[in-house]
Amino acid sequence: MLSYRHGFHAGHHADVFKHIILTRLVLSLLNKEKPFFYLDTHSGAGRYNLQSAMARKNREYESGIIRLFGAEGVSDEVKAYLQIVRAENPSNDLQFYPGSPRFVRHFLRPKDRMVLCELHPNEVENLAAEFAGDRQVKVEHLDGYAGIKALLPPAERRGLVHIDPAFELQDERHRLLDALKEGYRRWPTGIFAIWYPLQDRFVTDDFLRRLKRSGIQKILLAEFSILNPDETLRLIGSGMVIINPPWQLDEQLRGLLPWLWKQLAVEGQGGYKVEWLVGE
Ligand SMILES: C[S@@+](CC[C@H](N)C(=O)[O-])C[C@H]1O[C@@H](n2cnc3c(N)ncnc32)[C@H](O)[C@@H]1O
């Protein structure tokens, strides 16, 4: 039974971190004329109303987008990210926060396409309504891991797979790694971006150790947290692993994360790192 609803968490610090990186990855795909393919294995609802009861329950957006929405003089990656959030809020009043599908949709050229998988019955309905009539977007009520098997490699031969589970299930990391290995086997030149929560360091390190031993090459890792770890195992931050990252992403993230940390960290807590889990 799926109970996770991203609407409770939309716009929080982990969304900001993830969507800035996602924006940067899609910008890199626009550097070439050839069309690209985007697969979102865990899409969510596509867009969230921050004034809804769900979002206002814990007001998690206060740890993230609220602190950046009016920021000026930011780097190009952050500028592109903020332009999209602002485009969703033309009156300059922050009400809507775009999910990963909407971020990517803003960049799609007429020749590019995207497939969005989502398993939760309400969320997939919201997602389908969000993109109704959009011929470049296909919404699938499908297990995202099955989507990896069914849809890769894409005919375009270039593009990005975004894997962003809710980590509700005990065996999520095992399922993710199995699907990732299969996806990489089918499409070794694709970019894969996987988000993971920073809660229990032991669990995270075990996941990363297994990823490192998977045989997959060129894995860049970035982690970002706004709180120090404690025994409650609350969400202190998150990480992204990027397989086949675009050139110089590591340097760009090393420039970006200290700035982001200054904006979002709670009283100097948390931190950030960028390193190669498996080099080139
Ligand atoms: C963290 S949210 C996604 C957020 C979204 N990627 C974003 O950045 O805006 C995870 C979503 O995955 C969905 N989900 C959980 N298990 C799934 C599965 N096996 N396949 C597809 N979707 C799944 C959940 O219903 C939830 O909407």
The ligand as an SDF file (V2000), in Angstrom:
LIG
                    3D

 27 29  0  0  0  0  0  0  0  0999 V2000
    9.4030   11.5090   -3.8640 C   0  0  0  0  0  0  0  0  0  0  0  0
    7.9250   11.3550   -4.7600 S   0  0  0  0  0  0  0  0  0  0  0  0
    8.3430   11.9500   -6.3580 C   0  0  0  0  0  0  0  0  0  0  0  0
    8.5940   13.3980   -6.4750 C   0  0  0  0  0  0  0  0  0  0  0  0
    8.8950   13.9020   -7.8520 C   0  0  0  0  0  0  0  0  0  0  0  0
    9.8950   13.0680   -8.5190 N   0  0  0  0  0  0  0  0  0  0  0  0
    9.3890   15.3220   -7.8090 C   0  0  0  0  0  0  0  0  0  0  0  0
   10.6040   15.5490   -7.7260 O   0  0  0  0  0  0  0  0  0  0  0  0
    8.5640   16.2220   -7.8930 O   0  0  0  0  0  0  0  0  0  0  0  0
    7.8170    9.6230   -5.0450 C   0  0  0  0  0  0  0  0  0  0  0  0
    6.6080    9.1940   -5.8280 C   0  0  0  0  0  0  0  0  0  0  0  0
    6.7950    7.8480   -6.2330 O   0  0  0  0  0  0  0  0  0  0  0  0
    5.5560    7.1820   -6.2180 C   0  0  0  0  0  0  0  0  0  0  0  0
    5.8720    5.7300   -6.2040 N   0  0  0  0  0  0  0  0  0  0  0  0
    6.1730    4.9340   -5.1590 C   0  0  0  0  0  0  0  0  0  0  0  0
    6.5570    3.7200   -5.5910 N   0  0  0  0  0  0  0  0  0  0  0  0
    6.5130    3.7600   -6.9520 C   0  0  0  0  0  0  0  0  0  0  0  0
    6.8450    2.8330   -7.9630 C   0  0  0  0  0  0  0  0  0  0  0  0
    7.3110    1.6000   -7.6790 N   0  0  0  0  0  0  0  0  0  0  0  0
    6.7030    3.2230   -9.2490 N   0  0  0  0  0  0  0  0  0  0  0  0
    6.2310    4.4570   -9.5670 C   0  0  0  0  0  0  0  0  0  0  0  0
    5.9120    5.3750   -8.6350 N   0  0  0  0  0  0  0  0  0  0  0  0
    6.0590    5.0430   -7.3490 C   0  0  0  0  0  0  0  0  0  0  0  0
    4.8630    7.7290   -5.0050 C   0  0  0  0  0  0  0  0  0  0  0  0
    3.4680    7.5630   -5.1060 O   0  0  0  0  0  0  0  0  0  0  0  0
    5.3000    9.2070   -5.0440 C   0  0  0  0  0  0  0  0  0  0  0  0
    4.3530    9.9740   -5.7390 O   0  0  0  0  0  0  0  0  0  0  0  0
  1  2  1  0
  2  3  1  0
  2 10  1  0
  3  4  1  0
  4  5  1  0
  5  6  1  0
  5  7  1  0
  7  8  2  0
  7  9  1  0
 10 11  1  0
 11 12  1  0
 11 26  1  0
 12 13  1  0
 13 14  1  0
 13 24  1  0
 14 15  1  0
 14 23  1  0
 15 16  2  0
 16 17  1  0
 17 18  1  0
 17 23  2  0
 18 19  1  0
 18 20  2  0
 20 21  1  0
 21 22  2  0
 22 23  1  0
 24 25  1  0
 24 26  1  0
 26 27  1  0
M  CHG  2   2   1   9  -1
M  END
$$$$
